Amino acid sequence: MTPRLRKLWQQEEGAETAEWLLVVGLLVAIGAAVYSAGMAAQLETLVPTLLAALSAAIGS
C-alpha cells in the first residue's frame, strides 16, 4: 500500500470513504457485467424508471 493510501485508511473518515469507493467499484463492475451479458434493454427501461421514482420521492 502506498503511504498516501495507508494514511487515508488509518483515518476514520478516510477509511469510510475508501470502503464506499470499494462498494461503488463493485456495483459498477456488476453493472458492467450485467450490461454486457445482454440485459441492456432491461437496464435502459430500468434506469429512467428509477430516476422518475427518485424525482417523485424527492418532490422535484
N, CA, C, O and CB atoms as a CASP TS submission, in Angstrom:
PFRMAT TS
TARGET T0000
AUTHOR 0000-0000-0000
METHOD Language model
MODEL 1
PARENT N/A
ATOM      1  N   MET     1       0.845  -1.172   0.000  1.00  0.00           N
ATOM      2  CA  MET     1       0.000   0.000   0.000  1.00  0.00           C
ATOM      3  C   MET     1       0.893   1.238   0.000  1.00  0.00           C
ATOM      4  O   MET     1       1.894   1.289   0.714  1.00  0.00           O
ATOM      5  CB  MET     1      -0.963  -0.004   1.219  1.00  0.00           C
ATOM      6  N   THR     2       0.540   2.191  -0.771  1.00  0.00           N
ATOM      7  CA  THR     2       1.336   3.411  -0.793  1.00  0.00           C
ATOM      8  C   THR     2       1.119   4.182   0.501  1.00  0.00           C
ATOM      9  O   THR     2       0.082   4.029   1.146  1.00  0.00           O
ATOM     10  CB  THR     2       0.976   4.285  -2.018  1.00  0.00           C
ATOM     11  N   PRO     3       2.078   5.002   0.881  1.00  0.00           N
ATOM     12  CA  PRO     3       1.921   5.770   2.130  1.00  0.00           C
ATOM     13  C   PRO     3       0.669   6.642   2.144  1.00  0.00           C
ATOM     14  O   PRO     3       0.042   6.826   3.187  1.00  0.00           O
ATOM     15  CB  PRO     3       3.136   6.644   2.352  1.00  0.00           C
ATOM     16  N   ARG     4       0.317   7.168   0.998  1.00  0.00           N
ATOM     17  CA  ARG     4      -0.872   8.027   0.928  1.00  0.00           C
ATOM     18  C   ARG     4      -2.142   7.231   1.234  1.00  0.00           C
ATOM     19  O   ARG     4      -3.001   7.694   1.985  1.00  0.00           O
ATOM     20  CB  ARG     4      -0.982   8.682  -0.466  1.00  0.00           C
ATOM     21  N   LEU     5      -2.261   6.033   0.652  1.00  0.00           N
ATOM     22  CA  LEU     5      -3.425   5.189   0.927  1.00  0.00           C
ATOM     23  C   LEU     5      -3.418   4.689   2.362  1.00  0.00           C
ATOM     24  O   LEU     5      -4.472   4.597   2.991  1.00  0.00           O
ATOM     25  CB  LEU     5      -3.465   4.005  -0.035  1.00  0.00           C
ATOM     26  N   ARG     6      -2.246   4.367   2.883  1.00  0.00           N
ATOM     27  CA  ARG     6      -2.150   3.897   4.265  1.00  0.00           C
ATOM     28  C   ARG     6      -2.611   4.990   5.226  1.00  0.00           C
ATOM     29  O   ARG     6      -3.327   4.711   6.187  1.00  0.00           O
ATOM     30  CB  ARG     6      -0.703   3.465   4.597  1.00  0.00           C
ATOM     31  N   LYS     7      -2.199   6.240   4.967  1.00  0.00           N
ATOM     32  CA  LYS     7      -2.618   7.356   5.817  1.00  0.00           C
ATOM     33  C   LYS     7      -4.129   7.548   5.728  1.00  0.00           C
ATOM     34  O   LYS     7      -4.790   7.772   6.743  1.00  0.00           O
ATOM     35  CB  LYS     7      -1.885   8.658   5.412  1.00  0.00           C
ATOM     36  N   LEU     8      -4.676   7.461   4.517  1.00  0.00           N
ATOM     37  CA  LEU     8      -6.122   7.594   4.325  1.00  0.00           C
ATOM     38  C   LEU     8      -6.860   6.500   5.084  1.00  0.00           C
ATOM     39  O   LEU     8      -7.878   6.770   5.721  1.00  0.00           O
ATOM     40  CB  LEU     8      -6.480   7.539   2.825  1.00  0.00           C
ATOM     41  N   TRP     9      -6.360   5.267   5.025  1.00  0.00           N
ATOM     42  CA  TRP     9      -7.022   4.138   5.665  1.00  0.00           C
ATOM     43  C   TRP     9      -6.990   4.263   7.185  1.00  0.00           C
ATOM     44  O   TRP     9      -7.923   3.821   7.856  1.00  0.00           O
ATOM     45  CB  TRP     9      -6.369   2.830   5.234  1.00  0.00           C
ATOM     46  N   GLN    10      -5.927   4.861   7.745  1.00  0.00           N
ATOM     47  CA  GLN    10      -5.803   4.965   9.198  1.00  0.00           C
ATOM     48  C   GLN    10      -6.740   6.019   9.785  1.00  0.00           C
ATOM     49  O   GLN    10      -7.099   5.934  10.959  1.00  0.00           O
ATOM     50  CB  GLN    10      -4.370   5.289   9.573  1.00  0.00           C
ATOM     51  N   GLN    11      -7.133   6.992   9.004  1.00  0.00           N
ATOM     52  CA  GLN    11      -8.084   7.988   9.485  1.00  0.00           C
ATOM     53  C   GLN    11      -9.489   7.406   9.366  1.00  0.00           C
ATOM     54  O   GLN    11      -9.820   6.768   8.367  1.00  0.00           O
ATOM     55  CB  GLN    11      -7.957   9.327   8.684  1.00  0.00           C
ATOM     56  N   GLU    12     -10.303   7.626  10.376  1.00  0.00           N
ATOM     57  CA  GLU    12     -11.645   7.034  10.382  1.00  0.00           C
ATOM     58  C   GLU    12     -12.474   7.494   9.185  1.00  0.00           C
ATOM     59  O   GLU    12     -13.110   6.674   8.523  1.00  0.00           O
ATOM     60  CB  GLU    12     -12.370   7.387  11.678  1.00  0.00           C
ATOM     61  N   GLU    13     -12.475   8.775   8.907  1.00  0.00           N
ATOM     62  CA  GLU    13     -13.248   9.290   7.775  1.00  0.00           C
ATOM     63  C   GLU    13     -12.680   8.788   6.456  1.00  0.00           C
ATOM     64  O   GLU    13     -13.429   8.485   5.527  1.00  0.00           O
ATOM     65  CB  GLU    13     -13.268  10.823   7.789  1.00  0.00           C
ATOM     66  N   GLY    14     -11.366   8.701   6.374  1.00  0.00           N
ATOM     67  CA  GLY    14     -10.734   8.199   5.163  1.00  0.00           C
ATOM     68  C   GLY    14     -11.045   6.735   4.937  1.00  0.00           C
ATOM     69  O   GLY    14     -11.251   6.307   3.801  1.00  0.00           O
ATOM     70  N   ALA    15     -11.080   5.960   6.018  1.00  0.00           N
ATOM     71  CA  ALA    15     -11.406   4.540   5.896  1.00  0.00           C
ATOM     72  C   ALA    15     -12.837   4.363   5.415  1.00  0.00           C
ATOM     73  O   ALA    15     -13.116   3.497   4.585  1.00  0.00           O
ATOM     74  CB  ALA    15     -11.202   3.818   7.236  1.00  0.00           C
ATOM     75  N   GLU    16     -13.737   5.177   5.930  1.00  0.00           N
ATOM     76  CA  GLU    16     -15.132   5.084   5.492  1.00  0.00           C
ATOM     77  C   GLU    16     -15.258   5.460   4.016  1.00  0.00           C
ATOM     78  O   GLU    16     -15.996   4.821   3.266  1.00  0.00           O
ATOM     79  CB  GLU    16     -16.033   5.996   6.354  1.00  0.00           C
ATOM     80  N   THR    17     -14.541   6.486   3.611  1.00  0.00           N
ATOM     81  CA  THR    17     -14.552   6.887   2.203  1.00  0.00           C
ATOM     82  C   THR    17     -14.010   5.767   1.330  1.00  0.00           C
ATOM     83  O   THR    17     -14.578   5.462   0.281  1.00  0.00           O
ATOM     84  CB  THR    17     -13.727   8.170   1.994  1.00  0.00           C
ATOM     85  N   ALA    18     -12.919   5.155   1.757  1.00  0.00           N
ATOM     86  CA  ALA    18     -12.328   4.060   0.986  1.00  0.00           C
ATOM     87  C   ALA    18     -13.290   2.882   0.892  1.00  0.00           C
ATOM     88  O   ALA    18     -13.386   2.243  -0.156  1.00  0.00           O
ATOM     89  CB  ALA    18     -11.002   3.611   1.618  1.00  0.00           C
ATOM     90  N   GLU    19     -13.998   2.591   1.970  1.00  0.00           N
ATOM     91  CA  GLU    19     -14.978   1.497   1.939  1.00  0.00           C
ATOM     92  C   GLU    19     -16.086   1.792   0.939  1.00  0.00           C
ATOM     93  O   GLU    19     -16.491   0.909   0.184  1.00  0.00           O
ATOM     94  CB  GLU    19     -15.577   1.266   3.337  1.00  0.00           C
ATOM     95  N   TRP    20     -16.580   3.027   0.927  1.00  0.00           N
ATOM     96  CA  TRP    20     -17.635   3.389  -0.024  1.00  0.00           C
ATOM     97  C   TRP    20     -17.122   3.334  -1.458  1.00  0.00           C
ATOM     98  O   TRP    20     -17.862   2.957  -2.367  1.00  0.00           O
ATOM     99  CB  TRP    20     -18.178   4.791   0.285  1.00  0.00           C
ATOM    100  N   LEU    21     -15.862   3.706  -1.666  1.00  0.00           N
ATOM    101  CA  LEU    21     -15.284   3.602  -3.009  1.00  0.00           C
ATOM    102  C   LEU    21     -15.233   2.150  -3.466  1.00  0.00           C
ATOM    103  O   LEU    21     -15.483   1.853  -4.635  1.00  0.00           O
ATOM    104  CB  LEU    21     -13.874   4.215  -3.038  1.00  0.00           C
ATOM    105  N   LEU    22     -14.912   1.249  -2.549  1.00  0.00           N
ATOM    106  CA  LEU    22     -14.911  -0.175  -2.890  1.00  0.00           C
ATOM    107  C   LEU    22     -16.317  -0.659  -3.237  1.00  0.00           C
ATOM    108  O   LEU    22     -16.499  -1.405  -4.199  1.00  0.00           O
ATOM    109  CB  LEU    22     -14.343  -1.002  -1.728  1.00  0.00           C
ATOM    110  N   VAL    23     -17.303  -0.236  -2.460  1.00  0.00           N
ATOM    111  CA  VAL    23     -18.689  -0.636  -2.727  1.00  0.00           C
ATOM    112  C   VAL    23     -19.133  -0.126  -4.090  1.00  0.00           C
ATOM    113  O   VAL    23     -19.722  -0.869  -4.875  1.00  0.00           O
ATOM    114  CB  VAL    23     -19.634  -0.107  -1.626  1.00  0.00           C
ATOM    115  N   VAL    24     -18.850   1.136  -4.369  1.00  0.00           N
ATOM    116  CA  VAL    24     -19.237   1.713  -5.658  1.00  0.00           C
ATOM    117  C   VAL    24     -18.514   1.002  -6.794  1.00  0.00           C
ATOM    118  O   VAL    24     -19.108   0.732  -7.838  1.00  0.00           O
ATOM    119  CB  VAL    24     -18.933   3.224  -5.694  1.00  0.00           C
ATOM    120  N   GLY    25     -17.243   0.700  -6.597  1.00  0.00           N
ATOM    121  CA  GLY    25     -16.490  -0.027  -7.615  1.00  0.00           C
ATOM    122  C   GLY    25     -17.085  -1.392  -7.900  1.00  0.00           C
ATOM    123  O   GLY    25     -17.171  -1.809  -9.054  1.00  0.00           O
ATOM    124  N   LEU    26     -17.495  -2.086  -6.853  1.00  0.00           N
ATOM    125  CA  LEU    26     -18.138  -3.394  -7.048  1.00  0.00           C
ATOM    126  C   LEU    26     -19.460  -3.254  -7.783  1.00  0.00           C
ATOM    127  O   LEU    26     -19.765  -4.055  -8.667  1.00  0.00           O
ATOM    128  CB  LEU    26     -18.364  -4.087  -5.701  1.00  0.00           C
ATOM    129  N   LEU    27     -20.246  -2.250  -7.432  1.00  0.00           N
ATOM    130  CA  LEU    27     -21.521  -2.038  -8.122  1.00  0.00           C
ATOM    131  C   LEU    27     -21.311  -1.714  -9.597  1.00  0.00           C
ATOM    132  O   LEU    27     -22.067  -2.179 -10.450  1.00  0.00           O
ATOM    133  CB  LEU    27     -22.307  -0.912  -7.450  1.00  0.00           C
ATOM    134  N   VAL    28     -20.302  -0.930  -9.893  1.00  0.00           N
ATOM    135  CA  VAL    28     -20.003  -0.603 -11.291  1.00  0.00           C
ATOM    136  C   VAL    28     -19.567  -1.855 -12.035  1.00  0.00           C
ATOM    137  O   VAL    28     -19.984  -2.076 -13.172  1.00  0.00           O
ATOM    138  CB  VAL    28     -18.909   0.484 -11.382  1.00  0.00           C
ATOM    139  N   ALA    29     -18.730  -2.678 -11.406  1.00  0.00           N
ATOM    140  CA  ALA    29     -18.279  -3.910 -12.049  1.00  0.00           C
ATOM    141  C   ALA    29     -19.446  -4.858 -12.303  1.00  0.00           C
ATOM    142  O   ALA    29     -19.534  -5.468 -13.368  1.00  0.00           O
ATOM    143  CB  ALA    29     -17.218  -4.602 -11.189  1.00  0.00           C
ATOM    144  N   ILE    30     -20.337  -4.979 -11.330  1.00  0.00           N
ATOM    145  CA  ILE    30     -21.515  -5.842 -11.504  1.00  0.00           C
ATOM    146  C   ILE    30     -22.412  -5.279 -12.597  1.00  0.00           C
ATOM    147  O   ILE    30     -22.926  -6.028 -13.428  1.00  0.00           O
ATOM    148  CB  ILE    30     -22.307  -5.976 -10.174  1.00  0.00           C
ATOM    149  N   GLY    31     -22.598  -3.972 -12.599  1.00  0.00           N
ATOM    150  CA  GLY    31     -23.411  -3.341 -13.633  1.00  0.00           C
ATOM    151  C   GLY    31     -22.834  -3.554 -15.018  1.00  0.00           C
ATOM    152  O   GLY    31     -23.577  -3.809 -15.965  1.00  0.00           O
ATOM    153  N   ALA    32     -21.526  -3.455 -15.149  1.00  0.00           N
ATOM    154  CA  ALA    32     -20.886  -3.673 -16.447  1.00  0.00           C
ATOM    155  C   ALA    32     -21.045  -5.118 -16.889  1.00  0.00           C
ATOM    156  O   ALA    32     -21.272  -5.390 -18.068  1.00  0.00           O
ATOM    157  CB  ALA    32     -19.400  -3.301 -16.386  1.00  0.00           C
ATOM    158  N   ALA    33     -20.927  -6.046 -15.946  1.00  0.00           N
ATOM    159  CA  ALA    33     -21.085  -7.458 -16.292  1.00  0.00           C
ATOM    160  C   ALA    33     -22.513  -7.756 -16.733  1.00  0.00           C
ATOM    161  O   ALA    33     -22.727  -8.474 -17.710  1.00  0.00           O
ATOM    162  CB  ALA    33     -20.707  -8.347 -15.102  1.00  0.00           C
ATOM    163  N   VAL    34     -23.481  -7.210 -16.021  1.00  0.00           N
ATOM    164  CA  VAL    34     -24.885  -7.430 -16.372  1.00  0.00           C
ATOM    165  C   VAL    34     -25.196  -6.793 -17.718  1.00  0.00           C
ATOM    166  O   VAL    34     -25.889  -7.381 -18.547  1.00  0.00           O
ATOM    167  CB  VAL    34     -25.817  -6.862 -15.282  1.00  0.00           C
ATOM    168  N   TYR    35     -24.682  -5.596 -17.927  1.00  0.00           N
ATOM    169  CA  TYR    35     -24.939  -4.883 -19.183  1.00  0.00           C
ATOM    170  C   TYR    35     -24.366  -5.658 -20.366  1.00  0.00           C
ATOM    171  O   TYR    35     -25.017  -5.788 -21.403  1.00  0.00           O
ATOM    172  CB  TYR    35     -24.336  -3.464 -19.135  1.00  0.00           C
ATOM    173  N   SER    36     -23.158  -6.168 -20.212  1.00  0.00           N
ATOM    174  CA  SER    36     -22.532  -6.898 -21.312  1.00  0.00           C
ATOM    175  C   SER    36     -23.136  -8.283 -21.487  1.00  0.00           C
ATOM    176  O   SER    36     -22.923  -8.920 -22.518  1.00  0.00           O
ATOM    177  CB  SER    36     -21.036  -7.014 -21.082  1.00  0.00           C
ATOM    178  N   ALA    37     -23.875  -8.755 -20.512  1.00  0.00           N
ATOM    179  CA  ALA    37     -24.478 -10.085 -20.598  1.00  0.00           C
ATOM    180  C   ALA    37     -25.788 -10.067 -21.376  1.00  0.00           C
ATOM    181  O   ALA    37     -26.474 -11.087 -21.442  1.00  0.00           O
ATOM    182  CB  ALA    37     -24.717 -10.643 -19.204  1.00  0.00           C
ATOM    183  N   GLY    38     -26.142  -8.951 -21.956  1.00  0.00           N
ATOM    184  CA  GLY    38     -27.328  -8.900 -22.797  1.00  0.00           C
ATOM    185  C   GLY    38     -28.561  -8.338 -22.134  1.00  0.00           C
ATOM    186  O   GLY    38     -29.669  -8.491 -22.648  1.00  0.00           O
ATOM    187  N   MET    39     -28.386  -7.693 -21.005  1.00  0.00           N
ATOM    188  CA  MET    39     -29.542  -7.121 -20.322  1.00  0.00           C
ATOM    189  C   MET    39     -29.646  -5.626 -20.572  1.00  0.00           C
ATOM    190  O   MET    39     -30.256  -4.903 -19.785  1.00  0.00           O
ATOM    191  CB  MET    39     -29.465  -7.393 -18.825  1.00  0.00           C
ATOM    192  N   ALA    40     -29.061  -5.165 -21.651  1.00  0.00           N
ATOM    193  CA  ALA    40     -29.050  -3.734 -21.950  1.00  0.00           C
ATOM    194  C   ALA    40     -30.464  -3.185 -22.095  1.00  0.00           C
ATOM    195  O   ALA    40     -30.755  -2.096 -21.601  1.00  0.00           O
ATOM    196  CB  ALA    40     -28.255  -3.464 -23.224  1.00  0.00           C
ATOM    197  N   ALA    41     -31.338  -3.917 -22.759  1.00  0.00           N
ATOM    198  CA  ALA    41     -32.705  -3.426 -22.968  1.00  0.00           C
ATOM    199  C   ALA    41     -33.441  -3.257 -21.645  1.00  0.00           C
ATOM    200  O   ALA    41     -34.154  -2.272 -21.453  1.00  0.00           O
ATOM    201  CB  ALA    41     -33.484  -4.383 -23.877  1.00  0.00           C
ATOM    202  N   GLN    42     -33.271  -4.210 -20.735  1.00  0.00           N
ATOM    203  CA  GLN    42     -33.930  -4.106 -19.436  1.00  0.00           C
ATOM    204  C   GLN    42     -33.373  -2.929 -18.637  1.00  0.00           C
ATOM    205  O   GLN    42     -34.122  -2.214 -17.970  1.00  0.00           O
ATOM    206  CB  GLN    42     -33.763  -5.411 -18.646  1.00  0.00           C
ATOM    207  N   LEU    43     -32.055  -2.731 -18.707  1.00  0.00           N
ATOM    208  CA  LEU    43     -31.459  -1.622 -17.973  1.00  0.00           C
ATOM    209  C   LEU    43     -31.866  -0.279 -18.559  1.00  0.00           C
ATOM    210  O   LEU    43     -32.006   0.702 -17.829  1.00  0.00           O
ATOM    211  CB  LEU    43     -29.948  -1.748 -17.969  1.00  0.00           C
ATOM    212  N   GLU    44     -32.055  -0.230 -19.868  1.00  0.00           N
ATOM    213  CA  GLU    44     -32.464   1.024 -20.489  1.00  0.00           C
ATOM    214  C   GLU    44     -33.861   1.447 -20.034  1.00  0.00           C
ATOM    215  O   GLU    44     -34.166   2.640 -20.016  1.00  0.00           O
ATOM    216  CB  GLU    44     -32.426   0.893 -22.008  1.00  0.00           C
ATOM    217  N   THR    45     -34.700   0.502 -19.673  1.00  0.00           N
ATOM    218  CA  THR    45     -36.015   0.859 -19.141  1.00  0.00           C
ATOM    219  C   THR    45     -35.975   1.020 -17.625  1.00  0.00           C
ATOM    220  O   THR    45     -36.762   1.782 -17.062  1.00  0.00           O
ATOM    221  CB  THR    45     -37.050  -0.199 -19.527  1.00  0.00           C
ATOM    222  N   LEU    46     -35.072   0.315 -16.967  1.00  0.00           N
ATOM    223  CA  LEU    46     -34.989   0.380 -15.514  1.00  0.00           C
ATOM    224  C   LEU    46     -34.462   1.727 -15.036  1.00  0.00           C
ATOM    225  O   LEU    46     -35.016   2.315 -14.107  1.00  0.00           O
ATOM    226  CB  LEU    46     -34.104  -0.734 -14.992  1.00  0.00           C
ATOM    227  N   VAL    47     -33.403   2.216 -15.657  1.00  0.00           N
ATOM    228  CA  VAL    47     -32.772   3.450 -15.195  1.00  0.00           C
ATOM    229  C   VAL    47     -33.735   4.638 -15.251  1.00  0.00           C
ATOM    230  O   VAL    47     -33.858   5.347 -14.252  1.00  0.00           O
ATOM    231  CB  VAL    47     -31.533   3.748 -16.033  1.00  0.00           C
ATOM    232  N   PRO    48     -34.422   4.888 -16.363  1.00  0.00           N
ATOM    233  CA  PRO    48     -35.376   6.010 -16.351  1.00  0.00           C
ATOM    234  C   PRO    48     -36.503   5.830 -15.331  1.00  0.00           C
ATOM    235  O   PRO    48     -36.974   6.803 -14.743  1.00  0.00           O
ATOM    236  CB  PRO    48     -35.977   6.186 -17.731  1.00  0.00           C
ATOM    237  N   THR    49     -36.927   4.598 -15.128  1.00  0.00           N
ATOM    238  CA  THR    49     -37.971   4.332 -14.141  1.00  0.00           C
ATOM    239  C   THR    49     -37.479   4.662 -12.741  1.00  0.00           C
ATOM    240  O   THR    49     -38.199   5.281 -11.958  1.00  0.00           O
ATOM    241  CB  THR    49     -38.422   2.868 -14.213  1.00  0.00           C
ATOM    242  N   LEU    50     -36.254   4.251 -12.423  1.00  0.00           N
ATOM    243  CA  LEU    50     -35.689   4.564 -11.112  1.00  0.00           C
ATOM    244  C   LEU    50     -35.499   6.064 -10.934  1.00  0.00           C
ATOM    245  O   LEU    50     -35.781   6.605  -9.865  1.00  0.00           O
ATOM    246  CB  LEU    50     -34.356   3.843 -10.923  1.00  0.00           C
ATOM    247  N   LEU    51     -35.024   6.735 -11.974  1.00  0.00           N
ATOM    248  CA  LEU    51     -34.835   8.181 -11.876  1.00  0.00           C
ATOM    249  C   LEU    51     -36.164   8.905 -11.682  1.00  0.00           C
ATOM    250  O   LEU    51     -36.239   9.868 -10.920  1.00  0.00           O
ATOM    251  CB  LEU    51     -34.132   8.709 -13.123  1.00  0.00           C
ATOM    252  N   ALA    52     -37.203   8.450 -12.361  1.00  0.00           N
ATOM    253  CA  ALA    52     -38.526   9.055 -12.190  1.00  0.00           C
ATOM    254  C   ALA    52     -39.045   8.830 -10.773  1.00  0.00           C
ATOM    255  O   ALA    52     -39.631   9.729 -10.170  1.00  0.00           O
ATOM    256  CB  ALA    52     -39.520   8.480 -13.216  1.00  0.00           C
ATOM    257  N   ALA    53     -38.829   7.632 -10.247  1.00  0.00           N
ATOM    258  CA  ALA    53     -39.271   7.335  -8.883  1.00  0.00           C
ATOM    259  C   ALA    53     -38.511   8.182  -7.867  1.00  0.00           C
ATOM    260  O   ALA    53     -39.100   8.676  -6.905  1.00  0.00           O
ATOM    261  CB  ALA    53     -39.084   5.842  -8.572  1.00  0.00           C
ATOM    262  N   LEU    54     -37.211   8.350  -8.076  1.00  0.00           N
ATOM    263  CA  LEU    54     -36.426   9.187  -7.170  1.00  0.00           C
ATOM    264  C   LEU    54     -36.876  10.643  -7.242  1.00  0.00           C
ATOM    265  O   LEU    54     -36.980  11.314  -6.215  1.00  0.00           O
ATOM    266  CB  LEU    54     -34.933   9.079  -7.503  1.00  0.00           C
ATOM    267  N   SER    55     -37.138  11.126  -8.437  1.00  0.00           N
ATOM    268  CA  SER    55     -37.609  12.505  -8.585  1.00  0.00           C
ATOM    269  C   SER    55     -38.947  12.700  -7.886  1.00  0.00           C
ATOM    270  O   SER    55     -39.170  13.722  -7.239  1.00  0.00           O
ATOM    271  CB  SER    55     -37.731  12.875 -10.070  1.00  0.00           C
ATOM    272  N   ALA    56     -39.833  11.724  -8.016  1.00  0.00           N
ATOM    273  CA  ALA    56     -41.133  11.813  -7.354  1.00  0.00           C
ATOM    274  C   ALA    56     -40.975  11.770  -5.836  1.00  0.00           C
ATOM    275  O   ALA    56     -41.682  12.475  -5.116  1.00  0.00           O
ATOM    276  CB  ALA    56     -42.052  10.676  -7.823  1.00  0.00           C
ATOM    277  N   ALA    57     -40.048  10.944  -5.351  1.00  0.00           N
ATOM    278  CA  ALA    57     -39.838  10.829  -3.910  1.00  0.00           C
ATOM    279  C   ALA    57     -39.233  12.102  -3.333  1.00  0.00           C
ATOM    280  O   ALA    57     -39.566  12.509  -2.220  1.00  0.00           O
ATOM    281  CB  ALA    57     -38.938   9.637  -3.599  1.00  0.00           C
ATOM    282  N   ILE    58     -38.348  12.723  -4.092  1.00  0.00           N
ATOM    283  CA  ILE    58     -37.716  13.957  -3.632  1.00  0.00           C
ATOM    284  C   ILE    58     -38.682  15.122  -3.746  1.00  0.00           C
ATOM    285  O   ILE    58     -38.637  16.066  -2.958  1.00  0.00           O
ATOM    286  CB  ILE    58     -36.440  14.245  -4.431  1.00  0.00           C
ATOM    287  N   GLY    59     -39.550  15.040  -4.735  1.00  0.00           N
ATOM    288  CA  GLY    59     -40.546  16.079  -4.919  1.00  0.00           C
ATOM    289  C   GLY    59     -40.130  17.158  -5.894  1.00  0.00           C
ATOM    290  O   GLY    59     -40.633  18.280  -5.843  1.00  0.00           O
ATOM    291  N   SER    60     -39.216  16.820  -6.777  1.00  0.00           N
ATOM    292  CA  SER    60     -38.784  17.829  -7.758  1.00  0.00           C
ATOM    293  C   SER    60     -39.286  17.498  -9.136  1.00  0.00           C
ATOM    294  O   SER    60     -39.018  18.237 -10.084  1.00  0.00           O
ATOM    295  CB  SER    60     -37.266  17.948  -7.781  1.00  0.00           C
TER
END
